[in-house]
């Protein structure tokens, strides 16, 4: 019997999906577009952008996970594919756009409350410690850490008064390299060196490693990363399962827009603009996910066939991001389990205007966070709001 692409797709569909990692542990470095231009290069036929040297082989398990998501009733691409080297750099640029208020507001709030965050709730303020003694050692474990900019003042303040280990977790090796460089040689004070122990991988992988540290731990999920989870209580529950009874979790989340008649408050227009910047950085970031899965999944998405769409969804209380076909599109892939001379398999057909789901960015009130924490086996012990209620940080502890 001759080779048939449909047979290969059925074989891929029977693979053990629990083994499909969904994230590659290393990524090829890509050059960020220079100057003000954010036009994305159109990928060649298969396997991403052409670069010198041989492309790494496509992993069959990862390809299977990608193709399964694309062939679902609602096609989707995991948001982890937003973050290769170029995607991480684009996200850092997003954080600097005038429209993206989240990073600035969260950073300002964290700086304002640093003195309250350095000690745990059951510890005295450093200046009141008996005999001026240092506070006990702490490990700050940051999920989805990125380049570490948002927590740098907090880490240095902690290291000034107690032995401090910072453990950033991220799927992007390039983001963690920037993170490590940021803290290279940094000291918070004369007595205590700040140790940095980055872990490349998913949060689930990194948490399992970080949980083995002997220090009391302060877990962090900042940058409104919780909003990307389709089941936020499950995301917090995953962290809670790695917490000891005296550990804590700090969660930073964006808040919902205020009602239309509220004055001097965050509007829906503010929220929507944050994900649709005028310069097009967010659009380039979203579309780069297509280039990423071309490279790791063997597909042949052409960026010119798609547009970025981010819109407010009342039902989800979230911004929802898609890529939308601007013309009728057929996407194919060279299957990892197929013979080398086999033709590509057709994996997705879209009519003009049809969409692929990329991610959501949920927004959270204090009441909603309390309910989510409770479902995750946690309780909110303290909270802080930014001016005009633009942003929320909550402290959670395990329910014993």
Secondary structure, 3 states (H helix, E strand, C coil): CCCCHHHHHHHHHCCCHHHCCCCCCCCCCCCCCCCCCCCCCCCCCCCCCCCCCCCCCCCHHHHHHHHHHHCCCCCECCHHHHCCHHHHHHHHHHCCCCCCHHHHHHHHHHHHHHHHHHCCCCCCCHHHCHHHCCEEEEEEEEECCCCCHHHHHHHHHHHCCEEEEEEEEECCHHHHHHHHHHHCCCECCCCCEEEECCEECCHHHHHHHHCCCCCEEEEEECCCHHHHCCCHHHHHHHHHCCCCCCCEEEEEEECCCCCCCCCCCCCHHHHHHHCCCCCCHHHHHHHHHHHHHHHHHCECCCHHHEEEEEEEECCCCEEEEEEEECCCEEEEECCCCCCCCCCCEEEEEECCCCEEEEEEEECCCHHHHHHHHHHCCEEEEEEEECHHHCEEEEEEEECC
